[in-house]
Amino acid sequence: TLRAFLEAFREDTGLVVGDLYHAVAEADGPQKGRFLFQQWAFKKELKELYASKMDADLLEWLQERYEGSPVELLPEGRAYVQLLVSAQNDEGTEFKTPPVLYRWA
């Protein structure tokens, strides 16, 4: 789930995820600018959306969020997807994070 991913990231790194997205969010198309999660979303609608997806299967949410993308997100036979994360510690210091591979069985 999205919640499990966020908790595992925090447990493994000690950092809080600020933004979580796939690189396709930076490409032109209907998915442009869409995040899977934003800790500090300003719009009420986005806060409600992210809250409603906390217990959603992360792969299903990824496919739903980036539906219509010009890029195939989950090629057949691949058991991982690369996600981009911005993160900070409890004091608010931002950390540069490498892309994260989310794997499944």
N, CA, C and O of each residue as an XYZ file, in Angstrom:
420
protein
N       0.840     -1.193      0.000
C       0.000      0.000      0.000
C       0.877      1.246      0.000
O       2.074      1.185      0.282
N       0.264      2.359     -0.318
C       0.985      3.630     -0.257
C       1.488      3.868      1.167
O       2.635      4.266      1.367
N       0.635      3.624      2.139
C       1.017      3.814      3.540
C       2.228      2.952      3.906
O       3.159      3.429      4.556
N       2.216      1.698      3.495
C       3.323      0.787      3.801
C       4.623      1.278      3.168
O       5.686      1.193      3.783
N       4.540      1.794      1.937
C       5.733      2.336      1.286
C       6.293      3.516      2.075
O       7.495      3.581      2.335
N       5.425      4.442      2.453
C       5.866      5.633      3.189
C       6.477      5.249      4.533
O       7.492      5.813      4.943
N       5.866      4.298      5.212
C       6.387      3.853      6.505
C       7.726      3.132      6.341
O       8.644      3.345      7.133
N       7.842      2.284      5.323
C       9.096      1.557      5.085
C      10.218      2.525      4.726
O      11.355      2.346      5.162
N       9.907      3.544      3.938
C      10.918      4.538      3.573
C      11.419      5.242      4.833
O      12.621      5.435      5.012
N      10.499      5.614      5.684
C      10.872      6.302      6.929
C      11.716      5.384      7.814
O      12.727      5.806      8.375
N      11.292      4.137      7.930
C      12.018      3.180      8.763
C      13.429      2.941      8.233
O      14.383      2.869      9.007
N      13.557      2.817      6.925
C      14.864      2.522      6.317
C      15.803      3.724      6.275
O      17.020      3.561      6.375
N      15.254      4.923      6.130
C      16.100      6.095      5.939
C      16.063      7.101      7.084
O      16.978      7.911      7.230
N      15.017      7.053      7.890
C      14.830      8.053      8.936
C      14.264      9.354      8.390
O      14.190     10.354      9.104
N      13.864      9.340      7.116
C      13.357     10.549      6.465
C      11.864     10.437      6.173
O      11.319      9.340      6.050
N      11.223     11.585      6.066
C       9.802     11.678      5.736
C       9.676     12.000      4.253
O      10.327     12.917      3.751
N       8.841     11.248      3.559
C       8.602     11.516      2.137
C       7.772     12.786      2.005
O       6.698     12.905      2.593
N       8.283     13.729      1.229
C       7.533     14.946      0.927
C       6.723     14.761     -0.348
O       5.527     15.052     -0.388
N       7.388     14.274     -1.385
C       6.740     14.023     -2.677
C       7.124     12.635     -3.154
O       8.254     12.185     -2.960
N       6.168     11.964     -3.780
C       6.400     10.654     -4.382
C       5.738     10.662     -5.749
O       4.550     10.960     -5.876
N       6.524     10.331     -6.775
C       5.976     10.341     -8.122
C       6.823      9.489     -9.060
O       7.929      9.069     -8.717
N       6.287      9.247    -10.236
C       7.003      8.545    -11.293
C       7.521      9.612    -12.252
O       6.900     10.663    -12.405
N       8.639      9.351    -12.888
C       9.237     10.331    -13.809
C       8.291     10.741    -14.929
O       8.446     11.820    -15.503
N       7.325      9.909    -15.246
C       6.375     10.236    -16.312
C       5.555     11.480    -15.957
O       4.966     12.102    -16.841
N       5.512     11.841    -14.689
C       4.802     13.046    -14.269
C       5.462     14.310    -14.814
O       4.865     15.386    -14.803
N       6.691     14.170    -15.287
C       7.410     15.310    -15.853
C       7.271     15.388    -17.373
O       7.731     16.349    -17.990
N       6.640     14.379    -17.979
C       6.478     14.334    -19.434
C       5.135     14.931    -19.846
O       4.190     14.967    -19.058
N       5.067     15.395    -21.082
C       3.807     15.918    -21.600
C       2.783     14.796    -21.684
O       3.119     13.643    -21.956
N       1.555     15.149    -21.449
C       0.463     14.188    -21.505
C      -0.512     14.447    -20.376
O      -0.318     15.368    -19.583
N      -1.572     13.633    -20.297
C      -2.598     13.863    -19.277
C      -2.100     13.636    -17.852
O      -2.733     14.092    -16.899
N      -0.985     12.945    -17.695
C      -0.435     12.638    -16.379
C       0.551     13.691    -15.873
O       1.023     13.606    -14.739
N       0.859     14.667    -16.699
C       1.875     15.669    -16.342
C       1.513     16.374    -15.027
O       0.390     16.841    -14.839
N       2.494     16.434    -14.132
C       2.321     17.138    -12.874
C       1.605     16.357    -11.787
O       1.339     16.891    -10.710
N       1.293     15.109    -12.057
C       0.562     14.318    -11.066
C       1.524     13.576    -10.137
O       2.475     12.930    -10.577
N       1.247     13.690     -8.862
C       2.030     13.011     -7.845
C       1.239     11.825     -7.305
O       0.010     11.806     -7.357
N       1.958     10.846     -6.791
C       1.321      9.746     -6.079
C       1.040     10.156     -4.635
O       0.111      9.660     -3.998
N       1.871     11.079     -4.136
C       1.724     11.552     -2.764
C       2.462     12.875     -2.615
O       3.548     13.060     -3.165
N       1.863     13.785     -1.870
C       2.506     15.042     -1.483
C       2.155     15.295     -0.021
O       0.991     15.500      0.322
N       3.156     15.278      0.818
C       2.958     15.482      2.253
C       2.326     16.844      2.537
O       1.477     16.967      3.419
N       2.735     17.847      1.799
C       2.277     19.202      2.091
C       1.475     19.779      0.928
O       1.699     20.917      0.517
N       0.552     18.999      0.408
C      -0.308     19.478     -0.680
C      -1.122     20.669     -0.182
O      -1.608     20.667      0.949
N      -1.267     21.683     -1.032
C      -1.994     22.887     -0.644
C      -3.498     22.770     -0.885
O      -4.305     23.227     -0.076
N      -3.858     22.155     -2.000
C      -5.272     22.069     -2.350
C      -5.989     21.013     -1.515
O      -5.494     19.903     -1.320
N      -7.146     21.385     -1.038
C      -7.958     20.472     -0.223
C      -8.256     19.185     -0.985
O      -8.223     18.097     -0.411
N      -8.549     19.311     -2.282
C      -8.890     18.137     -3.090
C      -7.726     17.144     -3.149
O      -7.933     15.931     -3.110
N      -6.502     17.671     -3.243
C      -5.334     16.799     -3.294
C      -5.084     16.142     -1.944
O      -4.743     14.960     -1.886
N      -5.248     16.885     -0.868
C      -5.090     16.302      0.465
C      -6.061     15.141      0.650
O      -5.696     14.082      1.160
N      -7.298     15.358      0.227
C      -8.317     14.311      0.356
C      -7.993     13.119     -0.545
O      -8.180     11.968     -0.150
N      -7.508     13.397     -1.751
C      -7.146     12.319     -2.671
C      -6.041     11.454     -2.080
O      -6.165     10.230     -2.038
N      -4.969     12.077     -1.625
C      -3.845     11.313     -1.058
C      -4.279     10.546      0.179
O      -3.859      9.405      0.371
N      -5.108     11.142      1.019
C      -5.605     10.449      2.213
C      -6.432      9.229      1.824
O      -6.354      8.187      2.475
N      -7.215      9.361      0.772
C      -8.066      8.246      0.340
C      -7.264      7.104     -0.282
O      -7.763      5.983     -0.379
N      -6.038      7.371     -0.699
C      -5.213      6.359     -1.358
C      -4.176      5.728     -0.421
O      -3.399      4.878     -0.857
N      -4.148      6.123      0.842
C      -3.139      5.606      1.760
C      -3.175      4.078      1.884
O      -2.127      3.449      2.027
N      -4.347      3.488      1.832
C      -4.450      2.034      1.964
C      -4.671      1.342      0.626
O      -5.026      0.164      0.579
N      -4.459      2.076     -0.459
C      -4.575      1.504     -1.799
C      -3.296      0.768     -2.165
O      -2.206      1.140     -1.730
N      -3.436     -0.265     -2.957
C      -2.279     -0.961     -3.492
C      -1.471      0.045     -4.308
O      -2.017      0.715     -5.185
N      -0.179      0.153     -4.025
C       0.645      1.177     -4.665
C       0.699      0.997     -6.183
O       0.670      1.983     -6.921
N       0.776     -0.235     -6.653
C       0.823     -0.452     -8.107
C      -0.488     -0.065     -8.775
O      -0.487      0.532     -9.852
N      -1.600     -0.402     -8.141
C      -2.904     -0.029     -8.706
C      -3.051      1.491     -8.727
O      -3.551      2.052     -9.702
N      -2.622      2.156     -7.664
C      -2.686      3.616     -7.593
C      -1.792      4.227     -8.661
O      -2.179      5.204     -9.303
N      -0.606      3.671     -8.861
C       0.305      4.152     -9.897
C      -0.352      4.071    -11.271
O      -0.310      5.029    -12.042
N      -0.956      2.931    -11.572
C      -1.596      2.758    -12.876
C      -2.799      3.686    -13.031
O      -3.022      4.231    -14.112
N      -3.560      3.868    -11.984
C      -4.714      4.769    -12.034
C      -4.267      6.216    -12.212
O      -4.810      6.946    -13.042
N      -3.285      6.617    -11.437
C      -2.838      8.018    -11.437
C      -2.233      8.432    -12.771
O      -2.407      9.566    -13.218
N      -1.520      7.502    -13.402
C      -0.830      7.832    -14.649
C      -1.490      7.208    -15.867
O      -0.842      6.981    -16.888
N      -2.779      6.932    -15.752
C      -3.533      6.391    -16.881
C      -3.463      7.367    -18.053
O      -3.591      8.578    -17.871
N      -3.261      6.838    -19.244
C      -3.153      7.673    -20.437
C      -1.744      8.158    -20.696
O      -1.507      8.919    -21.634
N      -0.813      7.725    -19.875
C       0.587      8.126    -20.026
C       1.143      7.645    -21.359
O       0.793      6.557    -21.816
N       2.011      8.446    -21.993
C       2.613      8.028    -23.262
C       3.706      6.975    -23.069
O       4.258      6.474    -24.049
N       4.019      6.639    -21.829
C       5.077      5.678    -21.522
C       4.467      4.471    -20.815
O       3.594      4.620    -19.960
N       4.929      3.280    -21.176
C       4.468      2.074    -20.492
C       5.139      2.020    -19.122
O       6.363      1.929    -19.023
N       4.336      2.076    -18.079
C       4.869      2.143    -16.721
C       5.329      0.789    -16.200
O       6.336      0.695    -15.497
N       4.594     -0.249    -16.544
C       4.875     -1.575    -16.014
C       4.987     -2.591    -17.151
O       4.046     -3.343    -17.405
N       6.126     -2.615    -17.829
C       6.296     -3.584    -18.917
C       6.121     -5.017    -18.404
O       6.480     -5.333    -17.270
N       5.573     -5.855    -19.245
C       5.350     -7.254    -18.871
C       6.665     -7.915    -18.474
O       7.690     -7.741    -19.134
N       6.616     -8.663    -17.403
C       7.794     -9.382    -16.939
C       8.661     -8.595    -15.975
O       9.555     -9.169    -15.352
N       8.428     -7.320    -15.835
C       9.226     -6.514    -14.909
C       8.569     -6.539    -13.532
O       7.353     -6.391    -13.414
N       9.371     -6.724    -12.505
C       8.857     -6.805    -11.144
C       9.296     -5.617    -10.297
O       9.467     -5.742     -9.085
N       9.475     -4.474    -10.931
C       9.833     -3.267    -10.188
C       9.441     -2.039    -11.000
O       9.216     -2.113    -12.208
N       9.368     -0.914    -10.307
C       9.146      0.367    -10.951
C      10.016      1.389    -10.217
O      10.176      1.325     -8.998
N      10.562      2.309    -10.963
C      11.406      3.353    -10.374
C      10.539      4.550    -10.002
O       9.783      5.063    -10.828
N      10.655      4.985     -8.763
C       9.901      6.131     -8.273
C      10.861      7.220     -7.816
O      11.985      6.940     -7.399
N      10.408      8.449     -7.900
C      11.203      9.595     -7.463
C      10.630     10.111     -6.147
O       9.415     10.189     -5.962
N      11.535     10.457     -5.247
C      11.145     10.843     -3.896
C      11.883     12.111     -3.493
O      13.084     12.247     -3.728
N      11.154     13.030     -2.887
C      11.819     14.118     -2.172
C      11.561     13.835     -0.697
O      10.470     13.403     -0.323
N      12.563     14.078      0.135
C      12.423     13.718      1.540
C      13.148     14.711      2.438
O      14.035     15.443      1.999
N      12.752     14.718      3.692
C      13.391     15.576      4.676
C      13.374     14.889      6.034
O      12.616     13.947      6.265
N      14.231     15.386      6.929
C      14.241     14.837      8.279
C      13.208     15.568      9.132
O      12.493     16.444      8.644
N      13.139     15.202     10.395
C      12.139     15.800     11.283
C      12.371     17.278     11.542
O      11.455     17.992     11.950
N      13.596     17.741     11.306
C      13.900     19.158     11.501
C      13.589     19.988     10.250
O      13.708     21.213     10.273
N      13.196     19.330      9.174
C      12.844     20.039      7.954
C      13.975     20.194      6.957
O      13.814     20.874      5.944
N      15.120     19.576      7.224
C      16.239     19.638      6.287
C      15.976     18.710      5.118
O      15.721     17.519      5.296
N      16.040     19.272      3.919
C      15.809     18.480      2.700
C      17.036     17.622      2.395
O      18.176     18.042      2.596
N      16.777     16.416      1.907
C      17.848     15.513      1.514
C      17.664     15.118      0.064
O      16.545     14.882     -0.393
N      18.766     15.049     -0.650
C      18.746     14.584     -2.032
C      18.666     13.061     -1.985
O      19.492     12.414     -1.340
N      17.694     12.499     -2.654
C      17.531     11.051     -2.637
C      17.631     10.507     -4.057
O      17.155     11.134     -5.003
N      18.245      9.354     -4.200
C      18.297      8.733     -5.523
C      16.929      8.154     -5.864
O      16.082      8.024     -4.980
N      16.699      7.805     -7.124
C      15.449      7.118     -7.458
C      15.330      5.845     -6.613
O      16.326      5.197     -6.291
N      14.107      5.513     -6.269
C      13.833      4.352     -5.442
C      13.192      3.269     -6.307
O      12.257      3.538     -7.062
N      13.702      2.048     -6.191
C      13.098      0.924     -6.902
C      12.067      0.263     -5.987
O      12.404     -0.237     -4.914
N      10.832      0.268     -6.416
C       9.764     -0.407     -5.692
C       9.591     -1.764     -6.345
O       9.217     -1.853     -7.515
N       9.862     -2.820     -5.595
C       9.805     -4.187     -6.127
C       8.632     -4.945     -5.534
O       8.186     -4.666     -4.421
N       8.141     -5.908     -6.300
C       7.065     -6.773     -5.830
C       7.347     -8.182     -6.337
O       8.175     -8.391     -7.224
N       6.643     -9.132     -5.757
C       6.842    -10.551     -6.139
C       5.841    -10.953     -7.201
O       5.844    -12.098     -7.652
